[in-house]
């Protein structure tokens, strides 16, 4: 159980890092600002950060 939770957390972190890269590239911002954009969008729309990250990486959400 703990191993599965750790794996899920790691996978989520990788997905968020990928989304930060996409946002940084498409908005010409640094990684810190890209994370802020992702986090704010998630908060404003009542979504989990990892859900927003997945949509950005899959190109189903354009921030």
C-alpha positions as CSV (number, residue, x, y, z in Angstrom):
1,X,0.0,0.0,0.0
2,X,2.7,2.5,1.0
3,X,4.7,1.5,-2.1
4,X,1.7,2.1,-4.4
5,X,1.1,5.5,-2.8
6,X,4.8,6.4,-3.2
7,X,4.7,5.3,-6.9
8,X,1.6,7.4,-7.5
9,X,3.1,10.4,-5.9
10,X,6.2,10.1,-8.0
11,X,4.2,9.6,-11.2
12,X,2.1,12.7,-10.3
13,X,5.3,14.7,-9.7
14,X,6.7,13.7,-13.1
15,X,3.5,14.7,-14.8
16,X,3.5,18.1,-13.0
17,X,7.1,18.7,-14.1
18,X,6.2,17.9,-17.7
19,X,3.3,20.3,-17.5
20,X,5.5,23.0,-16.1
21,X,7.8,22.5,-19.1
22,X,4.9,22.8,-21.6
23,X,3.6,26.0,-19.9
24,X,7.1,27.5,-19.6
25,X,7.7,26.9,-23.3
26,X,4.3,28.1,-24.6
27,X,4.2,31.1,-22.3
28,X,7.9,32.0,-22.4
29,X,8.1,32.0,-18.6
30,X,10.5,30.3,-16.2
31,X,9.6,27.0,-14.4
32,X,8.6,28.8,-11.2
33,X,6.1,31.0,-13.0
34,X,4.8,28.0,-15.0
35,X,4.1,26.2,-11.7
36,X,2.3,29.3,-10.4
37,X,0.1,29.4,-13.6
38,X,-0.8,25.7,-13.2
39,X,-1.5,26.0,-9.5
40,X,-3.7,29.1,-9.9
41,X,-5.6,27.6,-12.7
42,X,-6.3,24.5,-10.6
43,X,-7.4,26.6,-7.7
44,X,-9.6,28.9,-9.8
45,X,-11.3,25.9,-11.4
46,X,-11.6,23.6,-8.4
47,X,-9.4,21.0,-9.9
48,X,-6.5,19.0,-8.5
49,X,-3.1,20.2,-9.7
50,X,-2.3,16.7,-11.2
51,X,-5.6,16.8,-13.2
52,X,-4.6,20.2,-14.7
53,X,-1.1,18.9,-15.4
54,X,-2.5,15.8,-17.2
55,X,-4.7,18.0,-19.4
56,X,-1.8,20.3,-20.3
57,X,0.5,17.4,-21.1
58,X,-2.2,15.7,-23.2
59,X,-2.9,19.0,-24.9
60,X,-6.5,19.0,-24.0
61,X,-6.1,22.2,-22.0
62,X,-4.4,25.3,-23.2
63,X,-3.7,27.8,-20.4
